[in-house]
Amino acid sequence: MAKGPRPEHGPLTGVRVVELAGIGPGPFAAMLLADLGADVVRVDRPGGAGLGIDPAYDLTNRNKRSVLLDLKSDEGPARVLDLAERADILIEGYRPGVAERLGVGPEPCLARNPQLVYGRMTGWGQDGPLAERAGHDIAYLALTGTLSMIGRPDEPPTVPANLVGDYAGGSLYLVVGVLAALQHARAHGEGQVVDAAIVDGAAHLASMIHGMLAAGSWQDRRGANLLDGGCPFYGTYATSDGGHMAVGPLEGRFYAEFAGLLGIADEFPDRWDLARWDELRAAVTERFLTRTRAEWTEVFAGTDACVAPVLSLTEAPHHPHLAARSTFVEHSGITQPAPAPRFSATPVSVRGGPARPGADTAAVAADWDVPGLGPTSHD
């Protein structure tokens, strides 16, 4: 049986978290808390999630423990309330009103534990005209204007996987929110509900862009700005072997080094001549097509030209810099990103593979003093 985290397992050691199983940003937020040392107990449902992957490979469930409860049964909600009574944080990702109907909403949980931080993860938020509608990452990004910025101007917006909405605009804001609320709870003895909506987070991520838009230094269209691919010295270029190089020398001295190594310094001395940007882009494109990705990587190695090869997911762990920092680690036979960020006094690590549904029921029942969970573990 997995045991609770030891003191050396991160700055959140001793913090207890209940995660009501879901998909997407909720599990990732709970994983981040677990990576930082919290004792995260995931309440899995019989039959699993509709879009869930094989539990053996679901890295968002690493460093956690799992109990199996049917929240539609007579006993399930009571056991969740038992866990909530002993927890610091609870995370759920249902549509608004679902947790209440199941009997595990904020009111009964806070009645049992007035200092509990009750974190709610949704796409649309707990209120508003769309609050009860279904949705996914791409729709939340679309409505906030964030999606409109990503991609080429002559093509539909590019889908950035589910990283910008679910995880950046959702999970990370939920984690910041529940940790801030935990600080308040410990200082004042008062728990509260944290409403983390992906639309709010995704909009907030674009704060700098909205400032630039107001100042007239950002155009409200794709591929026409400094940081959205519109600038010829901030983007990606194909190489002769079908690879790509990422280019980003925004500062003058970095650009000078870039232009010299690329061999175009004499052709385009004024990089801020916007009238020649198309011409500059064509020249950069042509030059990169003369060598392979590996050859260009060697040309720019050890320089401040701000150029890097675009690596695939399987290539990235082998890059010398990432390997030296152990940015990726292997655990349970899976190569995976290591916990981040890093701490000098309370180091973090991958201390357990993906939690199998129900596998830790007996251990959690003992550690959290919830005998009603039952003594029998589930495989």
TAVENGI-V704229 format. One record per residue. N is the residue number from 0. SS is DSSP state (a for helix, b for strand, c for the rest). BURIAL is b if it has 24 or more other C-alpha atoms within 12 Angstrom, else e. Layout:
((N;SS;BURIAL) (N;SS;BURIAL))
//
This chain:
((0;c;b) (1;c;b) (2;c;b) (3;c;b) (4;c;b) (5;c;e) (6;a;e) (7;a;e) (8;a;b) (9;c;b) (10;c;b) (11;c;b) (12;c;b) (13;c;b) (14;c;b) (15;b;b) (16;b;b) (17;b;b) (18;b;b) (19;b;b) (20;c;b) (21;c;b) (22;c;b) (23;c;b) (24;a;b) (25;a;b) (26;a;b) (27;a;b) (28;a;b) (29;a;b) (30;a;b) (31;a;b) (32;a;b) (33;a;b) (34;a;b) (35;c;b) (36;c;b) (37;c;b) (38;b;b) (39;b;b) (40;b;b) (41;b;b) (42;b;b) (43;b;b) (44;c;b) (45;c;e) (46;c;e) (47;c;b) (48;c;e) (49;c;e) (50;c;e) (51;c;e) (52;c;e) (53;c;e) (54;a;b) (55;a;e) (56;a;e) (57;c;b) (58;a;b) (59;a;b) (60;a;b) (61;c;b) (62;c;b) (63;b;b) (64;b;b) (65;b;b) (66;b;b) (67;b;b) (68;c;b) (69;c;b) (70;c;b) (71;c;e) (72;c;e) (73;c;e) (74;c;e) (75;a;b) (76;a;b) (77;a;b) (78;a;b) (79;a;b) (80;a;b) (81;a;b) (82;a;b) (83;a;b) (84;a;b) (85;a;b) (86;c;b) (87;c;b) (88;b;b) (89;b;b) (90;b;b) (91;b;b) (92;c;b) (93;c;b) (94;c;b) (95;c;b) (96;c;e) (97;a;e) (98;a;b) (99;a;e) (100;a;e) (101;a;b) (102;c;e) (103;c;b) (104;c;b) (105;a;b) (106;a;b) (107;a;b) (108;a;b) (109;a;b) (110;a;e) (111;a;b) (112;c;b) (113;c;b) (114;c;b) (115;c;b) (116;b;b) (117;b;b) (118;b;b) (119;b;b) (120;b;b) (121;b;b) (122;c;b) (123;c;b) (124;c;b) (125;c;b) (126;c;e) (127;c;e) (128;c;e) (129;c;e) (130;c;b) (131;c;e) (132;c;e) (133;c;e) (134;c;b) (135;c;b) (136;a;b) (137;a;b) (138;a;b) (139;a;b) (140;a;b) (141;a;b) (142;a;e) (143;a;b) (144;c;b) (145;c;b) (146;a;b) (147;a;b) (148;a;b) (149;c;b) (150;c;b) (151;c;e) (152;c;e) (153;c;e) (154;c;e) (155;c;e) (156;c;e) (157;c;b) (158;c;e) (159;c;e) (160;c;e) (161;c;b) (162;a;e) (163;a;b) (164;a;b) (165;a;b) (166;a;b) (167;a;b) (168;a;b) (169;a;b) (170;a;b) (171;a;b) (172;a;b) (173;a;b) (174;a;b) (175;a;b) (176;a;b) (177;a;b) (178;a;b) (179;a;e) (180;a;b) (181;a;b) (182;a;e) (183;a;e) (184;a;b) (185;a;e) (186;a;e) (187;a;e) (188;c;e) (189;c;e) (190;c;b) (191;b;b) (192;b;b) (193;b;b) (194;b;b) (195;b;b) (196;b;b) (197;a;b) (198;a;b) (199;a;b) (200;a;b) (201;a;b) (202;a;b) (203;a;b) (204;a;b) (205;c;b) (206;a;e) (207;a;e) (208;a;b) (209;a;e) (210;a;e) (211;a;e) (212;a;e) (213;a;e) (214;a;e) (215;c;e) (216;c;e) (217;c;b) (218;c;e) (219;c;b) (220;c;b) (221;c;b) (222;c;b) (223;c;b) (224;c;b) (225;c;b) (226;c;b) (227;c;b) (228;c;b) (229;c;b) (230;c;b) (231;c;b) (232;c;b) (233;c;b) (234;b;b) (235;b;b) (236;b;b) (237;b;b) (238;c;b) (239;c;e) (240;c;e) (241;c;e) (242;c;b) (243;b;b) (244;b;b) (245;b;b) (246;b;b) (247;c;b) (248;c;b) (249;c;b) (250;c;e) (251;a;e) (252;a;e) (253;a;e) (254;a;b) (255;a;b) (256;a;b) (257;a;b) (258;a;b) (259;a;e) (260;a;b) (261;a;b) (262;c;e) (263;c;b) (264;c;e) (265;c;e) (266;c;e) (267;c;b) (268;c;e) (269;c;e) (270;c;b) (271;c;e) (272;c;e) (273;a;e) (274;a;e) (275;a;e) (276;a;b) (277;a;e) (278;a;e) (279;a;b) (280;a;b) (281;a;e) (282;a;b) (283;a;b) (284;a;b) (285;a;e) (286;a;b) (287;a;b) (288;c;b) (289;c;e) (290;c;b) (291;c;e) (292;a;b) (293;a;e) (294;a;e) (295;a;b) (296;a;b) (297;a;e) (298;a;b) (299;a;b) (300;c;e) (301;c;e) (302;c;e) (303;c;b) (304;c;b) (305;c;b) (306;b;b) (307;b;b) (308;b;b) (309;c;b) (310;c;e) (311;c;e) (312;a;e) (313;a;e) (314;a;e) (315;a;e) (316;c;b) (317;c;e) (318;c;e) (319;a;e) (320;a;e) (321;a;e) (322;a;e) (323;a;e) (324;a;e) (325;c;e) (326;c;b) (327;b;b) (328;b;b) (329;b;e) (330;b;e) (331;c;e) (332;c;e) (333;b;e) (334;b;e) (335;b;b) (336;b;b) (337;c;b) (338;c;b) (339;c;b) (340;c;e) (341;c;e) (342;c;e) (343;c;e) (344;c;e) (345;c;e) (346;c;b) (347;c;b) (348;c;b) (349;c;b) (350;c;b) (351;c;b) (352;c;b) (353;c;b) (354;c;b) (355;c;b) (356;c;b) (357;c;b) (358;c;b) (359;c;b) (360;a;b) (361;a;b) (362;a;b) (363;a;b) (364;a;b) (365;a;e) (366;a;b) (367;c;b) (368;c;e) (369;c;b) (370;a;e) (371;a;b) (372;a;b) (373;c;e) (374;c;e) (375;c;e) (376;c;b) (377;c;e) (378;c;e))
//
